[in-house]
Amino acid sequence: MSTNNETKIKNLLDLHVPGTIILASWLEANGFSYDLQQRYRKSGWLQSVGVGAFKRPNETVSWQGALYSVQKQAKLPIYIGGPTALSMLGFSHYIRTESESLYLFSELKIRLPAWFKNYSWKEPIIHIKTSFLPKGLGMGDYNEKHFPLTIASPERAILECLYLTPEKLDILETYQILSVLVNLRPGILQKLLEGCNSIKVKRLFLYMSNKANHQWAKFLELSTVDLGQGDRSIVKNGVYDPKFRITVPRELAQL
């Protein structure tokens, strides 16, 4: 092997974050041509995990490591949200989802790369495409061992959970987790609620917050939050709440 190729391999290893995917597009942007990439693959330096994606042969890559590459190398605005974000932030014992699915969120036109969707992860991946909340508001970093991941804050994540109820998440379990979120930041919540375009989510959130008697809810200025017109029904044959003009499950109303 030439000295030049040995130098390039050393540079590759220096750039690589352990436990993550190496994208072909990222390699090319850093001076590794397609031909050189294929040479490294045939030589055993890289192992294909799908079209345009590699991993180091001696490494195990989790969905977190793959998502890091999606976020940082592909620059796709796909982030951890909803129940998965709340679980990773320390509330896993309060909420349960079907088959422990992992929820990733993005804007409507963003697609997960085919190699990511087709890879056999341990957990099912559910990609929610929606624009019901303002882009980028209420986001943060989550330190996953060797690398950071973009994740929804508890304020954004609980609104995303309400967006998924009752079709994908149980509404009673969502209330249970909201009821223990005693340290939410009213300033972030105010901006999220003002920018939220889902009347269902806003009314359900305010109904649950009022029911849980959270102190931070008292600092919200509802006069600037559009709650829409008319009644809203979350379920059939439920209990109507006149304050927020919403019909909720009888089991929730009786808590």
HELIX and SHEET records of a PDB file:
HELIX    1   1 THR A    3  LEU A   15  1                                  13    
HELIX    2   2 ALA A   24  ALA A   29  1                                   6    
HELIX    3   3 TYR A   34  SER A   43  1                                  10    
HELIX    4   4 TRP A   63  LYS A   72  1                                  10    
HELIX    5   5 GLY A   82  LEU A   86  1                                   5    
HELIX    6   6 SER A   87  PHE A   91  3                                   5    
HELIX    7   7 GLU A   98  GLU A  100  5                                   3    
HELIX    8   8 ALA A  114  ASN A  118  1                                   5    
HELIX    9   9 PRO A  154  LEU A  164  1                                  11    
HELIX   10  10 ILE A  171  SER A  179  1                                   9    
HELIX   11  11 PRO A  186  GLY A  195  1                                  10    
HELIX   12  12 ILE A  199  ALA A  212  1                                  14    
HELIX   13  13 TRP A  216  PHE A  219  5                                   4    
HELIX   14  14 LEU A  222  THR A  224  5                                   3    
HELIX   15  15 ARG A  250  ALA A  253  1                                   4    
SHEET    1   A 3 ILE A  22  LEU A  23  0                                        
SHEET    2   A 3 ALA A  53  LYS A  55 -1                                        
SHEET    3   A 3 GLN A  47  GLY A  50 -1                                        
SHEET    1   B 3 TYR A  79  ILE A  80  0                                        
SHEET    2   B 3 LEU A 102  SER A 106 -1                                        
SHEET    3   B 3 ILE A 125  LYS A 129  1                                        
SHEET    1   C 2 MET A 139  GLU A 144  0                                        
SHEET    2   C 2 PHE A 147  ALA A 152 -1                                        
SHEET    1   D 3 ARG A 232  SER A 233  0                                        
SHEET    2   D 3 ILE A 246  VAL A 248  1                                        
SHEET    3   D 3 VAL A 239  ASP A 241 -1                                        
END                                                                             
